[in-house]
Amino acid sequence: MKLKLDLHDIFNKGDQIDRALRGIIQEAIDKKATEVEIIPGKGSGQLKKKVLRFLDQKEIKALYHRIDKDAKNHGRLFVYFRHK
């Protein structure tokens, strides 16, 4: 199962971005999704940096297996999960 989160609509609302990211991570765990696609968009790169900082937090990092950046589209990130 693959989930998708598009952040275009809330790109300038920091608290909503954090809530959306926490929500999609929790949903992936609850539904045992193997992959979450996060779309911060291209723009200046600030939103992507914010997303990467969020994912790099110790308590969040413990929840997923790895992150990949889309080689063809730098406005997308993939977060992969392993479920026991």
N, CA, C and O atoms as a Maestro MAE file, in Angstrom:
{
 s_m_m2io_version
 :::
 2.0.0
}

f_m_ct {
 s_m_title
 :::
 protein
 m_atom[336] {
  # First column is atom index #
  i_m_mmod_type
  r_m_x_coord
  r_m_y_coord
  r_m_z_coord
  i_m_residue_number
  s_m_chain_name
  s_m_pdb_residue_name
  s_m_pdb_atom_name
  i_m_atomic_number
  :::
  1 25 0.843 -1.182 0.000 1 A "MET " " N  " 7
  2 3 0.000 0.000 0.000 1 A "MET " " CA " 6
  3 2 0.885 1.242 0.000 1 A "MET " " C  " 6
  4 15 1.907 1.293 0.685 1 A "MET " " O  " 8
  5 25 0.481 2.228 -0.769 2 A "LYS " " N  " 7
  6 3 1.222 3.473 -0.890 2 A "LYS " " CA " 6
  7 2 0.295 4.627 -0.533 2 A "LYS " " C  " 6
  8 15 -0.838 4.685 -1.010 2 A "LYS " " O  " 8
  9 25 0.766 5.534 0.294 3 A "LEU " " N  " 7
  10 3 0.007 6.722 0.668 3 A "LEU " " CA " 6
  11 2 0.679 7.953 0.061 3 A "LEU " " C  " 6
  12 15 1.861 7.928 -0.282 3 A "LEU " " O  " 8
  13 25 -0.092 9.021 -0.064 4 A "LYS " " N  " 7
  14 3 0.432 10.225 -0.702 4 A "LYS " " CA " 6
  15 2 0.000 11.452 0.096 4 A "LYS " " C  " 6
  16 15 -1.142 11.541 0.547 4 A "LYS " " O  " 8
  17 25 0.929 12.399 0.264 5 A "LEU " " N  " 7
  18 3 0.641 13.656 0.952 5 A "LEU " " CA " 6
  19 2 1.165 14.799 0.094 5 A "LEU " " C  " 6
  20 15 2.370 14.910 -0.135 5 A "LEU " " O  " 8
  21 25 0.263 15.642 -0.375 6 A "ASP " " N  " 7
  22 3 0.632 16.806 -1.185 6 A "ASP " " CA " 6
  23 2 0.550 18.042 -0.290 6 A "ASP " " C  " 6
  24 15 -0.515 18.361 0.239 6 A "ASP " " O  " 8
  25 25 1.668 18.730 -0.125 7 A "LEU " " N  " 7
  26 3 1.726 19.880 0.776 7 A "LEU " " CA " 6
  27 2 1.526 21.222 0.072 7 A "LEU " " C  " 6
  28 15 1.688 22.269 0.700 7 A "LEU " " O  " 8
  29 25 1.183 21.216 -1.201 8 A "HIS " " N  " 7
  30 3 1.025 22.475 -1.952 8 A "HIS " " CA " 6
  31 2 0.031 23.434 -1.295 8 A "HIS " " C  " 6
  32 15 0.284 24.638 -1.247 8 A "HIS " " O  " 8
  33 25 -1.079 22.929 -0.797 9 A "ASP " " N  " 7
  34 3 -2.134 23.792 -0.261 9 A "ASP " " CA " 6
  35 2 -1.771 24.444 1.067 9 A "ASP " " C  " 6
  36 15 -2.328 25.486 1.414 9 A "ASP " " O  " 8
  37 25 -0.836 23.841 1.821 10 A "ILE " " N  " 7
  38 3 -0.507 24.365 3.150 10 A "ILE " " CA " 6
  39 2 0.973 24.743 3.264 10 A "ILE " " C  " 6
  40 15 1.537 24.747 4.358 10 A "ILE " " O  " 8
  41 25 1.590 25.059 2.134 11 A "PHE " " N  " 7
  42 3 3.037 25.298 2.089 11 A "PHE " " CA " 6
  43 2 3.528 26.370 3.057 11 A "PHE " " C  " 6
  44 15 4.688 26.336 3.465 11 A "PHE " " O  " 8
  45 25 2.679 27.314 3.432 12 A "ASN " " N  " 7
  46 3 3.113 28.414 4.301 12 A "ASN " " CA " 6
  47 2 2.478 28.358 5.689 12 A "ASN " " C  " 6
  48 15 2.442 29.370 6.388 12 A "ASN " " O  " 8
  49 25 1.984 27.208 6.093 13 A "LYS " " N  " 7
  50 3 1.327 27.058 7.390 13 A "LYS " " CA " 6
  51 2 2.064 25.984 8.193 13 A "LYS " " C  " 6
  52 15 1.699 24.809 8.166 13 A "LYS " " O  " 8
  53 25 3.105 26.410 8.904 14 A "GLY " " N  " 7
  54 3 4.000 25.497 9.616 14 A "GLY " " CA " 6
  55 2 3.322 24.488 10.518 14 A "GLY " " C  " 6
  56 15 3.657 23.304 10.480 14 A "GLY " " O  " 8
  57 25 2.360 24.938 11.340 15 A "ASP " " N  " 7
  58 3 1.698 24.018 12.265 15 A "ASP " " CA " 6
  59 2 0.873 22.972 11.510 15 A "ASP " " C  " 6
  60 15 0.824 21.812 11.919 15 A "ASP " " O  " 8
  61 25 0.230 23.370 10.420 16 A "GLN " " N  " 7
  62 3 -0.552 22.419 9.619 16 A "GLN " " CA " 6
  63 2 0.355 21.424 8.906 16 A "GLN " " C  " 6
  64 15 -0.010 20.260 8.736 16 A "GLN " " O  " 8
  65 25 1.529 21.873 8.490 17 A "ILE " " N  " 7
  66 3 2.485 20.978 7.826 17 A "ILE " " CA " 6
  67 2 2.916 19.888 8.796 17 A "ILE " " C  " 6
  68 15 2.909 18.708 8.446 17 A "ILE " " O  " 8
  69 25 3.293 20.273 10.018 18 A "ASP " " N  " 7
  70 3 3.709 19.287 11.022 18 A "ASP " " CA " 6
  71 2 2.577 18.304 11.321 18 A "ASP " " C  " 6
  72 15 2.802 17.098 11.421 18 A "ASP " " O  " 8
  73 25 1.364 18.830 11.463 19 A "ARG " " N  " 7
  74 3 0.205 17.959 11.737 19 A "ARG " " CA " 6
  75 2 -0.025 16.988 10.589 19 A "ARG " " C  " 6
  76 15 -0.284 15.806 10.814 19 A "ARG " " O  " 8
  77 25 0.068 17.484 9.354 20 A "ALA " " N  " 7
  78 3 -0.142 16.636 8.177 20 A "ALA " " CA " 6
  79 2 0.934 15.552 8.099 20 A "ALA " " C  " 6
  80 15 0.632 14.399 7.792 20 A "ALA " " O  " 8
  81 25 2.187 15.918 8.375 21 A "LEU " " N  " 7
  82 3 3.273 14.934 8.334 21 A "LEU " " CA " 6
  83 2 3.101 13.878 9.421 21 A "LEU " " C  " 6
  84 15 3.249 12.684 9.161 21 A "LEU " " O  " 8
  85 25 2.788 14.318 10.639 22 A "ARG " " N  " 7
  86 3 2.556 13.345 11.723 22 A "ARG " " CA " 6
  87 2 1.381 12.431 11.368 22 A "ARG " " C  " 6
  88 15 1.420 11.226 11.617 22 A "ARG " " O  " 8
  89 25 0.346 13.020 10.786 23 A "GLY " " N  " 7
  90 3 -0.839 12.240 10.430 23 A "GLY " " CA " 6
  91 2 -0.542 11.177 9.385 23 A "GLY " " C  " 6
  92 15 -0.999 10.041 9.512 23 A "GLY " " O  " 8
  93 25 0.218 11.531 8.352 24 A "ILE " " N  " 7
  94 3 0.490 10.564 7.280 24 A "ILE " " CA " 6
  95 2 1.429 9.465 7.772 24 A "ILE " " C  " 6
  96 15 1.299 8.313 7.359 24 A "ILE " " O  " 8
  97 25 2.373 9.807 8.648 25 A "ILE " " N  " 7
  98 3 3.270 8.797 9.224 25 A "ILE " " CA " 6
  99 2 2.457 7.829 10.075 25 A "ILE " " C  " 6
  100 15 2.637 6.615 9.984 25 A "ILE " " O  " 8
  101 25 1.562 8.368 10.902 26 A "GLN " " N  " 7
  102 3 0.723 7.515 11.747 26 A "GLN " " CA " 6
  103 2 -0.204 6.652 10.905 26 A "GLN " " C  " 6
  104 15 -0.407 5.477 11.211 26 A "GLN " " O  " 8
  105 25 -0.767 7.224 9.849 27 A "GLU " " N  " 7
  106 3 -1.645 6.460 8.961 27 A "GLU " " CA " 6
  107 2 -0.875 5.314 8.301 27 A "GLU " " C  " 6
  108 15 -1.401 4.209 8.163 27 A "GLU " " O  " 8
  109 25 0.362 5.575 7.895 28 A "ALA " " N  " 7
  110 3 1.188 4.532 7.280 28 A "ALA " " CA " 6
  111 2 1.427 3.389 8.262 28 A "ALA " " C  " 6
  112 15 1.403 2.218 7.882 28 A "ALA " " O  " 8
  113 25 1.657 3.735 9.515 29 A "ILE " " N  " 7
  114 3 1.874 2.705 10.539 29 A "ILE " " CA " 6
  115 2 0.582 1.935 10.785 29 A "ILE " " C  " 6
  116 15 0.586 0.704 10.820 29 A "ILE " " O  " 8
  117 25 -0.521 2.657 10.956 30 A "ASP " " N  " 7
  118 3 -1.811 2.014 11.227 30 A "ASP " " CA " 6
  119 2 -2.253 1.091 10.100 30 A "ASP " " C  " 6
  120 15 -2.766 0.000 10.350 30 A "ASP " " O  " 8
  121 25 -2.057 1.524 8.869 31 A "LYS " " N  " 7
  122 3 -2.501 0.738 7.709 31 A "LYS " " CA " 6
  123 2 -1.417 -0.190 7.165 31 A "LYS " " C  " 6
  124 15 -1.631 -0.903 6.185 31 A "LYS " " O  " 8
  125 25 -0.238 -0.172 7.820 32 A "LYS " " N  " 7
  126 3 0.897 -0.987 7.390 32 A "LYS " " CA " 6
  127 2 1.296 -0.704 5.941 32 A "LYS " " C  " 6
  128 15 1.622 -1.615 5.180 32 A "LYS " " O  " 8
  129 25 1.261 0.578 5.581 33 A "ALA " " N  " 7
  130 3 1.695 1.006 4.249 33 A "ALA " " CA " 6
  131 2 3.206 0.842 4.151 33 A "ALA " " C  " 6
  132 15 3.923 1.039 5.132 33 A "ALA " " O  " 8
  133 25 3.680 0.486 2.984 34 A "THR " " N  " 7
  134 3 5.123 0.309 2.801 34 A "THR " " CA " 6
  135 2 5.791 1.582 2.296 34 A "THR " " C  " 6
  136 15 7.009 1.730 2.396 34 A "THR " " O  " 8
  137 25 4.995 2.500 1.755 35 A "GLU " " N  " 7
  138 3 5.579 3.699 1.160 35 A "GLU " " CA " 6
  139 2 4.652 4.895 1.311 35 A "GLU " " C  " 6
  140 15 3.436 4.784 1.161 35 A "GLU " " O  " 8
  141 25 5.255 6.045 1.613 36 A "VAL " " N  " 7
  142 3 4.524 7.313 1.633 36 A "VAL " " CA " 6
  143 2 5.241 8.266 0.683 36 A "VAL " " C  " 6
  144 15 6.447 8.487 0.801 36 A "VAL " " O  " 8
  145 25 4.496 8.820 -0.245 37 A "GLU " " N  " 7
  146 3 5.033 9.833 -1.157 37 A "GLU " " CA " 6
  147 2 4.644 11.194 -0.597 37 A "GLU " " C  " 6
  148 15 3.463 11.477 -0.393 37 A "GLU " " O  " 8
  149 25 5.643 12.031 -0.350 38 A "ILE " " N  " 7
  150 3 5.400 13.374 0.159 38 A "ILE " " CA " 6
  151 2 5.801 14.363 -0.929 38 A "ILE " " C  " 6
  152 15 6.911 14.307 -1.459 38 A "ILE " " O  " 8
  153 25 4.884 15.269 -1.252 39 A "ILE " " N  " 7
  154 3 5.125 16.236 -2.325 39 A "ILE " " CA " 6
  155 2 5.197 17.638 -1.721 39 A "ILE " " C  " 6
  156 15 4.172 18.292 -1.534 39 A "ILE " " O  " 8
  157 25 6.425 18.098 -1.415 40 A "PRO " " N  " 7
  158 3 6.550 19.470 -0.945 40 A "PRO " " CA " 6
  159 2 6.567 20.465 -2.107 40 A "PRO " " C  " 6
  160 15 6.400 21.667 -1.896 40 A "PRO " " O  " 8
  161 25 6.763 19.982 -3.309 41 A "GLY " " N  " 7
  162 3 6.828 20.848 -4.475 41 A "GLY " " CA " 6
  163 2 8.249 21.348 -4.701 41 A "GLY " " C  " 6
  164 15 9.130 21.144 -3.866 41 A "GLY " " O  " 8
  165 25 8.457 21.990 -5.814 42 A "LYS " " N  " 7
  166 3 9.797 22.442 -6.184 42 A "LYS " " CA " 6
  167 2 10.128 23.763 -5.508 42 A "LYS " " C  " 6
  168 15 10.993 23.791 -4.633 42 A "LYS " " O  " 8
  169 25 9.499 24.817 -5.866 43 A "GLY " " N  " 7
  170 3 9.676 26.120 -5.219 43 A "GLY " " CA " 6
  171 2 11.107 26.452 -4.867 43 A "GLY " " C  " 6
  172 15 12.034 26.126 -5.608 43 A "GLY " " O  " 8
  173 25 11.282 27.107 -3.721 44 A "SER " " N  " 7
  174 3 12.610 27.536 -3.277 44 A "SER " " CA " 6
  175 2 13.376 26.430 -2.569 44 A "SER " " C  " 6
  176 15 14.580 26.549 -2.342 44 A "SER " " O  " 8
  177 25 12.682 25.360 -2.219 45 A "GLY " " N  " 7
  178 3 13.328 24.254 -1.509 45 A "GLY " " CA " 6
  179 2 13.174 24.336 -0.003 45 A "GLY " " C  " 6
  180 15 13.576 23.417 0.711 45 A "GLY " " O  " 8
  181 25 12.594 25.429 0.493 46 A "GLN " " N  " 7
  182 3 12.445 25.591 1.939 46 A "GLN " " CA " 6
  183 2 11.479 24.577 2.548 46 A "GLN " " C  " 6
  184 15 11.731 24.054 3.634 46 A "GLN " " O  " 8
  185 25 10.389 24.300 1.862 47 A "LEU " " N  " 7
  186 3 9.419 23.339 2.377 47 A "LEU " " CA " 6
  187 2 10.023 21.936 2.409 47 A "LEU " " C  " 6
  188 15 9.815 21.189 3.365 47 A "LEU " " O  " 8
  189 25 10.760 21.584 1.378 48 A "LYS " " N  " 7
  190 3 11.413 20.271 1.349 48 A "LYS " " CA " 6
  191 2 12.399 20.152 2.508 48 A "LYS " " C  " 6
  192 15 12.484 19.103 3.146 48 A "LYS " " O  " 8
  193 25 13.140 21.218 2.781 49 A "LYS " " N  " 7
  194 3 14.075 21.209 3.912 49 A "LYS " " CA " 6
  195 2 13.327 21.032 5.219 49 A "LYS " " C  " 6
  196 15 13.780 20.304 6.102 49 A "LYS " " O  " 8
  197 25 12.174 21.699 5.351 50 A "LYS " " N  " 7
  198 3 11.357 21.562 6.566 50 A "LYS " " CA " 6
  199 2 10.885 20.122 6.728 50 A "LYS " " C  " 6
  200 15 10.921 19.578 7.832 50 A "LYS " " O  " 8
  201 25 10.446 19.504 5.637 51 A "VAL " " N  " 7
  202 3 9.986 18.116 5.678 51 A "VAL " " CA " 6
  203 2 11.143 17.196 6.084 51 A "VAL " " C  " 6
  204 15 10.967 16.309 6.920 51 A "VAL " " O  " 8
  205 25 12.319 17.405 5.495 52 A "LEU " " N  " 7
  206 3 13.481 16.570 5.831 52 A "LEU " " CA " 6
  207 2 13.893 16.754 7.292 52 A "LEU " " C  " 6
  208 15 14.271 15.786 7.953 52 A "LEU " " O  " 8
  209 25 13.823 17.989 7.802 53 A "ARG " " N  " 7
  210 3 14.125 18.224 9.230 53 A "ARG " " CA " 6
  211 2 13.118 17.501 10.102 53 A "ARG " " C  " 6
  212 15 13.487 16.904 11.113 53 A "ARG " " O  " 8
  213 25 11.842 17.548 9.718 54 A "PHE " " N  " 7
  214 3 10.805 16.836 10.466 54 A "PHE " " CA " 6
  215 2 11.113 15.339 10.498 54 A "PHE " " C  " 6
  216 15 11.074 14.713 11.557 54 A "PHE " " O  " 8
  217 25 11.418 14.774 9.332 55 A "LEU " " N  " 7
  218 3 11.681 13.332 9.244 55 A "LEU " " CA " 6
  219 2 12.963 12.928 9.961 55 A "LEU " " C  " 6
  220 15 13.137 11.759 10.306 55 A "LEU " " O  " 8
  221 25 13.855 13.879 10.187 56 A "ASP " " N  " 7
  222 3 15.131 13.590 10.832 56 A "ASP " " CA " 6
  223 2 15.050 13.624 12.360 56 A "ASP " " C  " 6
  224 15 16.026 13.294 13.033 56 A "ASP " " O  " 8
  225 25 13.912 14.015 12.908 57 A "GLN " " N  " 7
  226 3 13.739 14.011 14.359 57 A "GLN " " CA " 6
  227 2 13.844 12.581 14.875 57 A "GLN " " C  " 6
  228 15 13.329 11.647 14.260 57 A "GLN " " O  " 8
  229 25 14.515 12.425 16.008 58 A "LYS " " N  " 7
  230 3 14.802 11.090 16.541 58 A "LYS " " CA " 6
  231 2 13.552 10.212 16.672 58 A "LYS " " C  " 6
  232 15 13.564 9.052 16.261 58 A "LYS " " O  " 8
  233 25 12.480 10.760 17.240 59 A "GLU " " N  " 7
  234 3 11.271 9.948 17.469 59 A "GLU " " CA " 6
  235 2 10.558 9.593 16.166 59 A "GLU " " C  " 6
  236 15 9.894 8.559 16.085 59 A "GLU " " O  " 8
  237 25 10.690 10.441 15.148 60 A "ILE " " N  " 7
  238 3 10.080 10.165 13.849 60 A "ILE " " CA " 6
  239 2 10.950 9.183 13.067 60 A "ILE " " C  " 6
  240 15 10.444 8.250 12.442 60 A "ILE " " O  " 8
  241 25 12.252 9.404 13.108 61 A "LYS " " N  " 7
  242 3 13.200 8.558 12.374 61 A "LYS " " CA " 6
  243 2 13.074 7.083 12.782 61 A "LYS " " C  " 6
  244 15 13.298 6.186 11.969 61 A "LYS " " O  " 8
  245 25 12.720 6.848 14.031 62 A "ALA " " N  " 7
  246 3 12.577 5.480 14.536 62 A "ALA " " CA " 6
  247 2 11.371 4.761 13.918 62 A "ALA " " C  " 6
  248 15 11.272 3.537 14.009 62 A "ALA " " O  " 8
  249 25 10.464 5.505 13.296 63 A "LEU " " N  " 7
  250 3 9.227 4.917 12.782 63 A "LEU " " CA " 6
  251 2 9.334 4.392 11.352 63 A "LEU " " C  " 6
  252 15 8.534 3.550 10.943 63 A "LEU " " O  " 8
  253 25 10.316 4.880 10.584 64 A "TYR " " N  " 7
  254 3 10.417 4.474 9.185 64 A "TYR " " CA " 6
  255 2 11.771 3.836 8.898 64 A "TYR " " C  " 6
  256 15 12.697 3.913 9.707 64 A "TYR " " O  " 8
  257 25 11.865 3.208 7.736 65 A "HIS " " N  " 7
  258 3 13.080 2.490 7.350 65 A "HIS " " CA " 6
  259 2 14.079 3.383 6.616 65 A "HIS " " C  " 6
  260 15 15.251 3.437 6.991 65 A "HIS " " O  " 8
  261 25 13.626 4.086 5.572 66 A "ARG " " N  " 7
  262 3 14.536 4.946 4.807 66 A "ARG " " CA " 6
  263 2 13.753 5.979 3.999 66 A "ARG " " C  " 6
  264 15 12.535 5.891 3.845 66 A "ARG " " O  " 8
  265 25 14.505 6.973 3.483 67 A "ILE " " N  " 7
  266 3 13.938 8.035 2.651 67 A "ILE " " CA " 6
  267 2 14.688 8.040 1.327 67 A "ILE " " C  " 6
  268 15 15.904 7.855 1.289 67 A "ILE " " O  " 8
  269 25 13.952 8.252 0.247 68 A "ASP " " N  " 7
  270 3 14.561 8.453 -1.071 68 A "ASP " " CA " 6
  271 2 14.048 9.763 -1.639 68 A "ASP " " C  " 6
  272 15 12.890 10.135 -1.445 68 A "ASP " " O  " 8
  273 25 14.927 10.451 -2.340 69 A "LYS " " N  " 7
  274 3 14.517 11.641 -3.081 69 A "LYS " " CA " 6
  275 2 14.324 11.201 -4.526 69 A "LYS " " C  " 6
  276 15 15.119 10.422 -5.052 69 A "LYS " " O  " 8
  277 25 13.290 11.690 -5.154 70 A "ASP " " N  " 7
  278 3 13.010 11.350 -6.547 70 A "ASP " " CA " 6
  279 2 14.078 11.982 -7.439 70 A "ASP " " C  " 6
  280 15 14.221 13.204 -7.466 70 A "ASP " " O  " 8
  281 25 14.819 11.162 -8.160 71 A "ALA " " N  " 7
  282 3 15.910 11.642 -9.011 71 A "ALA " " CA " 6
  283 2 15.411 12.495 -10.176 71 A "ALA " " C  " 6
  284 15 16.122 13.390 -10.634 71 A "ALA " " O  " 8
  285 25 14.209 12.231 -10.656 72 A "LYS " " N  " 7
  286 3 13.675 12.942 -11.813 72 A "LYS " " CA " 6
  287 2 12.841 14.167 -11.424 72 A "LYS " " C  " 6
  288 15 12.636 15.067 -12.239 72 A "LYS " " O  " 8
  289 25 12.366 14.197 -10.184 73 A "ASN " " N  " 7
  290 3 11.505 15.291 -9.740 73 A "ASN " " CA " 6
  291 2 11.917 15.673 -8.320 73 A "ASN " " C  " 6
  292 15 11.529 15.002 -7.364 73 A "ASN " " O  " 8
  293 25 12.692 16.735 -8.174 74 A "HIS " " N  " 7
  294 3 13.189 17.090 -6.843 74 A "HIS " " CA " 6
  295 2 12.102 17.650 -5.924 74 A "HIS " " C  " 6
  296 15 12.400 18.061 -4.803 74 A "HIS " " O  " 8
  297 25 10.873 17.671 -6.373 75 A "GLY " " N  " 7
  298 3 9.751 18.106 -5.548 75 A "GLY " " CA " 6
  299 2 9.007 16.956 -4.898 75 A "GLY " " C  " 6
  300 15 7.887 17.129 -4.416 75 A "GLY " " O  " 8
  301 25 9.634 15.761 -4.882 76 A "ARG " " N  " 7
  302 3 8.984 14.588 -4.269 76 A "ARG " " CA " 6
  303 2 9.978 13.846 -3.386 76 A "ARG " " C  " 6
  304 15 11.173 13.781 -3.674 76 A "ARG " " O  " 8
  305 25 9.444 13.287 -2.301 77 A "LEU " " N  " 7
  306 3 10.214 12.428 -1.401 77 A "LEU " " CA " 6
  307 2 9.429 11.146 -1.185 77 A "LEU " " C  " 6
  308 15 8.199 11.146 -1.209 77 A "LEU " " O  " 8
  309 25 10.144 10.063 -0.977 78 A "PHE " " N  " 7
  310 3 9.508 8.784 -0.669 78 A "PHE " " CA " 6
  311 2 10.021 8.304 0.680 78 A "PHE " " C  " 6
  312 15 11.228 8.280 0.921 78 A "PHE " " O  " 8
  313 25 9.104 7.923 1.555 79 A "VAL " " N  " 7
  314 3 9.455 7.393 2.866 79 A "VAL " " CA " 6
  315 2 9.009 5.935 2.878 79 A "VAL " " C  " 6
  316 15 7.848 5.632 2.603 79 A "VAL " " O  " 8
  317 25 9.937 5.035 3.199 80 A "TYR " " N  " 7
  318 3 9.646 3.608 3.173 80 A "TYR " " CA " 6
  319 2 9.577 3.051 4.582 80 A "TYR " " C  " 6
  320 15 10.333 3.448 5.468 80 A "TYR " " O  " 8
  321 25 8.648 2.119 4.766 81 A "PHE " " N  " 7
  322 3 8.405 1.513 6.071 81 A "PHE " " CA " 6
  323 2 8.587 0.002 6.002 81 A "PHE " " C  " 6
  324 15 8.323 -0.626 4.977 81 A "PHE " " O  " 8
  325 25 9.036 -0.560 7.097 82 A "ARG " " N  " 7
  326 3 9.045 -2.009 7.284 82 A "ARG " " CA " 6
  327 2 8.158 -2.290 8.481 82 A "ARG " " C  " 6
  328 15 8.317 -1.687 9.543 82 A "ARG " " O  " 8
  329 25 7.237 -3.195 8.304 83 A "HIS " " N  " 7
  330 3 6.321 -3.543 9.398 83 A "HIS " " CA " 6
  331 2 6.587 -4.971 9.850 83 A "HIS " " C  " 6
  332 15 6.857 -5.863 9.046 83 A "HIS " " O  " 8
  333 25 6.502 -5.154 11.145 84 A "LYS " " N  " 7
  334 3 6.751 -6.498 11.703 84 A "LYS " " CA " 6
  335 2 5.482 -7.308 11.742 84 A "LYS " " C  " 6
  336 15 5.498 -8.459 12.178 84 A "LYS " " O  " 8
  :::
 }
 m_bond[335] {
  # First column is bond index #
  i_m_from
  i_m_to
  i_m_order
  :::
  1 1 2 1
  2 2 3 1
  3 3 4 2
  4 3 5 1
  5 5 6 1
  6 6 7 1
  7 7 8 2
  8 7 9 1
  9 9 10 1
  10 10 11 1
  11 11 12 2
  12 11 13 1
  13 13 14 1
  14 14 15 1
  15 15 16 2
  16 15 17 1
  17 17 18 1
  18 18 19 1
  19 19 20 2
  20 19 21 1
  21 21 22 1
  22 22 23 1
  23 23 24 2
  24 23 25 1
  25 25 26 1
  26 26 27 1
  27 27 28 2
  28 27 29 1
  29 29 30 1
  30 30 31 1
  31 31 32 2
  32 31 33 1
  33 33 34 1
  34 34 35 1
  35 35 36 2
  36 35 37 1
  37 37 38 1
  38 38 39 1
  39 39 40 2
  40 39 41 1
  41 41 42 1
  42 42 43 1
  43 43 44 2
  44 43 45 1
  45 45 46 1
  46 46 47 1
  47 47 48 2
  48 47 49 1
  49 49 50 1
  50 50 51 1
  51 51 52 2
  52 51 53 1
  53 53 54 1
  54 54 55 1
  55 55 56 2
  56 55 57 1
  57 57 58 1
  58 58 59 1
  59 59 60 2
  60 59 61 1
  61 61 62 1
  62 62 63 1
  63 63 64 2
  64 63 65 1
  65 65 66 1
  66 66 67 1
  67 67 68 2
  68 67 69 1
  69 69 70 1
  70 70 71 1
  71 71 72 2
  72 71 73 1
  73 73 74 1
  74 74 75 1
  75 75 76 2
  76 75 77 1
  77 77 78 1
  78 78 79 1
  79 79 80 2
  80 79 81 1
  81 81 82 1
  82 82 83 1
  83 83 84 2
  84 83 85 1
  85 85 86 1
  86 86 87 1
  87 87 88 2
  88 87 89 1
  89 89 90 1
  90 90 91 1
  91 91 92 2
  92 91 93 1
  93 93 94 1
  94 94 95 1
  95 95 96 2
  96 95 97 1
  97 97 98 1
  98 98 99 1
  99 99 100 2
  100 99 101 1
  101 101 102 1
  102 102 103 1
  103 103 104 2
  104 103 105 1
  105 105 106 1
  106 106 107 1
  107 107 108 2
  108 107 109 1
  109 109 110 1
  110 110 111 1
  111 111 112 2
  112 111 113 1
  113 113 114 1
  114 114 115 1
  115 115 116 2
  116 115 117 1
  117 117 118 1
  118 118 119 1
  119 119 120 2
  120 119 121 1
  121 121 122 1
  122 122 123 1
  123 123 124 2
  124 123 125 1
  125 125 126 1
  126 126 127 1
  127 127 128 2
  128 127 129 1
  129 129 130 1
  130 130 131 1
  131 131 132 2
  132 131 133 1
  133 133 134 1
  134 134 135 1
  135 135 136 2
  136 135 137 1
  137 137 138 1
  138 138 139 1
  139 139 140 2
  140 139 141 1
  141 141 142 1
  142 142 143 1
  143 143 144 2
  144 143 145 1
  145 145 146 1
  146 146 147 1
  147 147 148 2
  148 147 149 1
  149 149 150 1
  150 150 151 1
  151 151 152 2
  152 151 153 1
  153 153 154 1
  154 154 155 1
  155 155 156 2
  156 155 157 1
  157 157 158 1
  158 158 159 1
  159 159 160 2
  160 159 161 1
  161 161 162 1
  162 162 163 1
  163 163 164 2
  164 163 165 1
  165 165 166 1
  166 166 167 1
  167 167 168 2
  168 167 169 1
  169 169 170 1
  170 170 171 1
  171 171 172 2
  172 171 173 1
  173 173 174 1
  174 174 175 1
  175 175 176 2
  176 175 177 1
  177 177 178 1
  178 178 179 1
  179 179 180 2
  180 179 181 1
  181 181 182 1
  182 182 183 1
  183 183 184 2
  184 183 185 1
  185 185 186 1
  186 186 187 1
  187 187 188 2
  188 187 189 1
  189 189 190 1
  190 190 191 1
  191 191 192 2
  192 191 193 1
  193 193 194 1
  194 194 195 1
  195 195 196 2
  196 195 197 1
  197 197 198 1
  198 198 199 1
  199 199 200 2
  200 199 201 1
  201 201 202 1
  202 202 203 1
  203 203 204 2
  204 203 205 1
  205 205 206 1
  206 206 207 1
  207 207 208 2
  208 207 209 1
  209 209 210 1
  210 210 211 1
  211 211 212 2
  212 211 213 1
  213 213 214 1
  214 214 215 1
  215 215 216 2
  216 215 217 1
  217 217 218 1
  218 218 219 1
  219 219 220 2
  220 219 221 1
  221 221 222 1
  222 222 223 1
  223 223 224 2
  224 223 225 1
  225 225 226 1
  226 226 227 1
  227 227 228 2
  228 227 229 1
  229 229 230 1
  230 230 231 1
  231 231 232 2
  232 231 233 1
  233 233 234 1
  234 234 235 1
  235 235 236 2
  236 235 237 1
  237 237 238 1
  238 238 239 1
  239 239 240 2
  240 239 241 1
  241 241 242 1
  242 242 243 1
  243 243 244 2
  244 243 245 1
  245 245 246 1
  246 246 247 1
  247 247 248 2
  248 247 249 1
  249 249 250 1
  250 250 251 1
  251 251 252 2
  252 251 253 1
  253 253 254 1
  254 254 255 1
  255 255 256 2
  256 255 257 1
  257 257 258 1
  258 258 259 1
  259 259 260 2
  260 259 261 1
  261 261 262 1
  262 262 263 1
  263 263 264 2
  264 263 265 1
  265 265 266 1
  266 266 267 1
  267 267 268 2
  268 267 269 1
  269 269 270 1
  270 270 271 1
  271 271 272 2
  272 271 273 1
  273 273 274 1
  274 274 275 1
  275 275 276 2
  276 275 277 1
  277 277 278 1
  278 278 279 1
  279 279 280 2
  280 279 281 1
  281 281 282 1
  282 282 283 1
  283 283 284 2
  284 283 285 1
  285 285 286 1
  286 286 287 1
  287 287 288 2
  288 287 289 1
  289 289 290 1
  290 290 291 1
  291 291 292 2
  292 291 293 1
  293 293 294 1
  294 294 295 1
  295 295 296 2
  296 295 297 1
  297 297 298 1
  298 298 299 1
  299 299 300 2
  300 299 301 1
  301 301 302 1
  302 302 303 1
  303 303 304 2
  304 303 305 1
  305 305 306 1
  306 306 307 1
  307 307 308 2
  308 307 309 1
  309 309 310 1
  310 310 311 1
  311 311 312 2
  312 311 313 1
  313 313 314 1
  314 314 315 1
  315 315 316 2
  316 315 317 1
  317 317 318 1
  318 318 319 1
  319 319 320 2
  320 319 321 1
  321 321 322 1
  322 322 323 1
  323 323 324 2
  324 323 325 1
  325 325 326 1
  326 326 327 1
  327 327 328 2
  328 327 329 1
  329 329 330 1
  330 330 331 1
  331 331 332 2
  332 331 333 1
  333 333 334 1
  334 334 335 1
  335 335 336 2
  :::
 }
}
